[in-house]
């Protein structure tokens, strides 16, 4: 499994394993196979001046794949995503829940697409 920020993702998976003990084995199997796409950026094996010293996906993406951006999204970073999730859990209006869900899925879609495009760019740079 490919992630950006392996430590964060493993923590979330471990929380899930704790919440769903019947699925602990499956979740632990996932955590053993995680690869972190952020590593070459964090270790400065790949660097671009536009990263401005950051190796977050929000810094790397516009430098390597400028046609993709989080700027226009209602949910455009992890903190907003977490807050949107909490808001959605407390919301009673089905239309509002549907809108918040759509926003979260749009953000998750871009996160996934960003990793794919960054990996493609890395492969292109390596060849």
C-alpha positions, 0 to 999 in steps of 0.5 A: 500500500502506498501512502504519504506520511506512513507514520500517520497512516499506520497510526490511523490503521492501528486505531481501526484495529483497536476499534474492530478487533475482529479485523485486527489481523487484516489491518495489521497485514496492511500496515506491514506492507505500507510504503511511504512516497514521502520518504525520498522528499523527506530525505532530500533525495528529490528536492525542488526550490518550490518545495520551500523546505517542505515535503508535504504533498501540498508543497510537492504537488504544485512543483511537480504536477502544477496542473493539479491543485488543492486550492479550489477545494472546499476541503483542501488539507488534512485539518479541514478534512478532520473538521469536516468529518466531525461536522458530518458526524454531528449534522442532521440535515441529509442534504448537508451530510451529502454535501460534506461527504462529496467534499471529503471524497473530492479531497480524498480523490485528489490526494490519491491522484496526486500520489499517482501523478507524483509517482509517475513524475518520479519514474519519469525523472529516474529514466 
